[in-house]
Amino acid sequence: MAKRVSVVLNQSVSKLGSNGDLVDVAPGYARNYLIPQGLANIATKGIIQQVEARREKERQQKLAEKQAAENKKVAFKTIGKLTIRKQVGEENAIFGTVTTQEIADIIKEQAGIEVDRRGIEVPDVGTTGNYQAEVKLHPEVSATVDFQVIPL
């Protein structure tokens, strides 16, 4: 059986691994393809330490992003109910609907918190009344926002 060589990938390689992964490959594959193409480096102690340091830094950054999202979630609990004014027809039916962009603008205006509209889930709003929207702040953190639709 052929000897294997350990390499650290510089970028994602299909069916092999992603950036920073330590993988064992055939010596010819490493020597003839991965290293000349700049896709990998031979795994030395120094390179492995650099990869571990980079992974730790990324982990710390993700932890900080999650903590910031948790802080935003607490801020959402304190802002109370948001108010959206819409033009109303018969039987309190609104013209159009409440969009995610409107929710994001109201949150920024009334609470001063910047939110990406793509992370907001709004229920179907057809009449005036009280509703709740879910705001994804982070893949693991979401908050609910109460809003009220009132006549213009």
C-alpha positions as CSV (number, residue, x, y, z in Angstrom):
1,M,0.0,0.0,0.0
2,A,1.3,3.5,-0.9
3,K,2.4,5.9,1.8
4,R,0.0,8.9,2.4
5,V,1.0,12.5,2.7
6,S,-0.6,15.0,5.0
7,V,-1.5,18.4,3.4
8,V,-3.4,21.5,4.6
9,L,-5.9,22.8,2.0
10,N,-5.6,26.4,1.1
11,Q,-9.1,26.4,-0.5
12,S,-12.0,24.0,-0.8
13,V,-11.4,21.0,-3.1
14,S,-14.4,19.0,-4.3
15,K,-14.7,15.6,-2.6
16,L,-11.6,16.3,-0.5
17,G,-12.2,19.0,2.1
18,S,-12.6,22.7,2.7
19,N,-10.2,25.5,3.4
20,G,-7.9,24.8,6.4
21,D,-8.6,21.1,6.6
22,L,-5.8,18.6,7.3
23,V,-6.2,15.7,4.9
24,D,-4.1,12.6,3.9
25,V,-3.7,12.2,0.1
26,A,-1.6,10.1,-2.2
27,P,1.9,11.5,-2.7
28,G,1.5,11.9,-6.5
29,Y,-1.9,13.7,-6.1
30,A,-0.2,16.2,-3.7
31,R,3.0,16.6,-5.7
32,N,1.4,16.7,-9.2
33,Y,-1.9,18.6,-8.6
34,L,-2.6,20.1,-5.2
35,I,0.7,21.8,-4.5
36,P,1.4,23.2,-8.0
37,Q,-2.1,24.5,-8.3
38,G,-1.8,26.3,-4.9
39,L,-4.6,24.3,-3.5
40,A,-2.6,22.8,-0.6
41,N,0.7,22.9,1.4
42,I,2.6,20.1,2.9
43,A,1.5,19.9,6.6
44,T,4.4,21.0,8.8
45,K,4.2,21.9,12.5
46,G,4.3,25.6,11.7
47,I,1.5,25.4,9.1
48,I,-0.6,23.3,11.4
49,Q,-0.2,25.8,14.2
50,Q,-1.2,28.6,11.8
51,V,-4.3,26.7,10.8
52,E,-5.2,26.0,14.5
53,A,-4.7,29.7,15.3
54,R,-6.9,30.8,12.4
55,R,-9.6,28.3,13.4
56,E,-9.5,29.6,17.0
57,K,-9.8,33.2,15.8
58,E,-12.8,32.3,13.6
59,R,-14.4,30.5,16.5
60,Q,-13.9,33.6,18.7
61,Q,-15.4,35.8,16.0
62,K,-18.5,33.6,15.6
63,L,-18.9,33.6,19.4
64,A,-18.8,37.4,19.4
65,E,-21.3,37.6,16.6
66,K,-23.7,35.3,18.5
67,Q,-23.3,37.4,21.7
68,A,-24.1,40.6,19.7
69,A,-27.2,38.9,18.4
70,E,-28.2,37.9,21.9
71,N,-27.8,41.6,23.0
72,K,-30.0,42.7,20.1
73,K,-32.6,40.1,21.2
74,V,-32.7,41.7,24.6
75,A,-33.1,45.1,23.0
76,F,-36.0,43.8,21.0
77,K,-37.8,42.8,24.2
78,T,-37.5,46.3,25.6
79,I,-38.8,48.2,22.5
80,G,-42.4,47.3,23.0
81,K,-45.0,47.4,20.2
82,L,-44.1,49.0,16.9
83,T,-46.8,51.0,14.9
84,I,-47.3,50.8,11.2
85,R,-49.8,53.1,9.5
86,K,-51.6,51.8,6.4
87,Q,-54.4,53.1,4.2
88,V,-57.6,51.3,5.1
89,G,-60.7,50.4,3.1
90,E,-64.0,48.7,4.2
91,E,-64.1,46.5,7.3
92,N,-60.6,47.6,8.3
93,A,-59.0,45.8,5.3
94,I,-55.7,47.4,4.4
95,F,-54.6,48.2,0.9
96,G,-51.6,46.1,0.0
97,T,-49.7,44.3,2.8
98,V,-47.0,44.8,5.4
99,T,-43.6,44.0,3.8
100,T,-40.4,43.0,5.4
101,Q,-38.8,46.2,4.3
102,E,-41.5,48.2,6.2
103,I,-40.8,46.2,9.3
104,A,-37.0,46.8,9.0
105,D,-37.6,50.5,8.5
106,I,-39.9,50.8,11.5
107,I,-37.5,48.9,13.7
108,K,-34.6,51.2,12.6
109,E,-36.8,54.3,13.0
110,Q,-38.4,53.5,16.4
111,A,-35.7,51.4,18.0
112,G,-32.5,52.4,16.3
113,I,-31.5,48.8,15.5
114,E,-30.3,47.9,12.1
115,V,-31.9,44.6,10.8
116,D,-31.6,42.9,7.5
117,R,-35.0,42.6,5.8
118,R,-34.2,39.1,4.5
119,G,-34.1,37.8,8.0
120,I,-37.7,38.9,8.8
121,E,-40.7,36.7,8.6
122,V,-44.0,38.6,8.5
123,P,-47.4,36.8,8.7
124,D,-50.1,37.6,6.2
125,V,-51.5,40.9,7.2
126,G,-54.9,41.8,5.6
127,T,-56.6,43.9,8.2
128,T,-55.7,46.3,11.0
129,G,-54.7,44.8,14.3
130,N,-51.9,43.3,16.3
131,Y,-49.3,40.9,14.8
132,Q,-46.0,39.4,15.5
133,A,-43.0,39.1,13.1
134,E,-40.0,36.9,13.7
135,V,-36.5,38.4,13.1
136,K,-33.5,36.2,12.6
137,L,-30.5,37.9,14.1
138,H,-28.1,35.0,13.8
139,P,-28.5,31.4,12.7
140,E,-29.1,30.3,16.3
141,V,-30.8,33.5,17.6
142,S,-34.1,34.9,16.6
143,A,-36.5,37.4,18.3
144,T,-40.1,38.3,17.9
145,V,-41.4,41.8,17.3
146,D,-44.9,42.9,18.1
147,F,-46.4,45.4,15.7
148,Q,-49.7,47.1,15.3
149,V,-51.3,48.1,12.0
150,I,-53.5,51.2,12.3
151,P,-55.4,53.3,9.8
152,L,-53.5,56.1,8.1
